[in-house]
Amino acid sequence: MRAHQICARLQFGDAVTNQVLRIHETLSSWGWESHVYASSNDDVMAPLNEGLRAYRRFMGSREDILLFHYSVYDDNHRLYLDSRNRRVFIYHNITPPELLASFDAHLAEVCRRGRELLPRLSRCDLALGDSEYNRRELVEAGFEEGRTGVLPIFLDLERLGGEHNPHLLEELEDGRVNVLFVGRLVPNKRVEDLIDLFAFYHHYVNVASRLFLVGTSWSVDYTEELARRVRAYGLRGRISIPGGSEGVSDEDLRAYYRGAHLFVTCSLHEGFCVPLLESMYFRVPILARRAAAIPHTLGDAGVTFDSLDIPLLAEVMEEMVTNRSLREALSSRMERRLQEFDAFRTEKRLRDYLEALAD
């Protein structure tokens, strides 16, 4: 069998790129001929990208399978529409533009175009969301429900279990409560809500606490808004963005997870939310807003909330930090939940989907 994957950009460390890589490795391990194409790439991923032009010579073959990863508007969708391959549409979700417009009008417009295009992309042999939430969005956009399914993100436990920064971990284990957020610092994740929540927790519940916002930032205006709030609450030195706009190394990331007492996210929109699984792996209790894909990924392995009742949630945070019985119960649920995302299960799903198309 021969399979092709197309995505907008191959970027080292990016969640979509990681999924493309893992599928490429999996297909190759089966003895399939596997190719990857992207509209652009960074230097690290350049050797993998064969370029969109290279795909054109395969477009007329009904025997081939095309896996088209959709996470942002890109002109490469025209290749998908014109291809005679058996088409698999893989949806990683696109952020609703209204959640971005006040900080980045250009990105909001790209997201608007991407979401508006969805119905035109519905003619395919199979459509897969990487969460049940994304699958449902596909059905709402006009994809035939009987040809939809879920292919979760491959969880790379080997990477999570790698070396950590022991010096950083030693600094974190100084007796203070470490509240952790991991993810891009973007408006849809409502990092400002998390800062508001932590400020109340720190000032009125547990002064021996600090918040780490571990992730890359892209909007100068949004980052400045977050910094303004930190200053207004007098929390410089208590709220930090390790690594700044570039993020942190894998070794440092593992240390932050190992040293965390609680993971909190107030995000309003997630297509999957990989940090939830990472927190489960490190047995870090999770408090998360019940929005978009979060309940589908989290299951019963954490505590969720609907409304931002800050005084109440600050007390919940302290209970999750100090109540050993609760932490042990959540740890057991995390272990069971992680089994649902076992890489072998995900690989079996992928194989079942593709072999059904090949028959």
Sequence and secondary structure as in RCSB ss.txt:
>XXXX:A:sequence
MRAHQICARLQFGDAVTNQVLRIHETLSSWGWESHVYASSNDDVMAPLNEGLRAYRRFMGSREDILLFHYSVYDD
NHRLYLDSRNRRVFIYHNITPPELLASFDAHLAEVCRRGRELLPRLSRCDLALGDSEYNRRELVEAGFEEGRTGV
LPIFLDLERLGGEHNPHLLEELEDGRVNVLFVGRLVPNKRVEDLIDLFAFYHHYVNVASRLFLVGTSWSVDYTEE
LARRVRAYGLRGRISIPGGSEGVSDEDLRAYYRGAHLFVTCSLHEGFCVPLLESMYFRVPILARRAAAIPHTLGD
AGVTFDSLDIPLLAEVMEEMVTNRSLREALSSRMERRLQEFDAFRTEKRLRDYLEALAD
>XXXX:A:secstr
 EEEEEEEEE TT HHHHHHHHHHHHHHHTT EEEEEEEEE TTTTTT   HHHHGGGTT TTSEEEEEESS  T
THHHHHH  SEEEEEE     GGGTTTT HHHHHHHHHHHHHGGGG  SSEEEESSHHHHHHHHHTT  GGGEEE
      HHHHTS   HHHHHHH SSSEEEEEES B GGG HHHHHHHHHHHHHHT SSEEEEEES B  HHHHHH
HHHHHHHTT BTTEE TTGGG   HHHHHHHHHH SEEEE  S  SS HHHHHHHHTT  EEEE  TTHHHHHTT
SSEEESS  HHHHHHHHHHHHH HHHHHHHHHHHHHHHHHT HHHHHHHHHHHHHHHH 
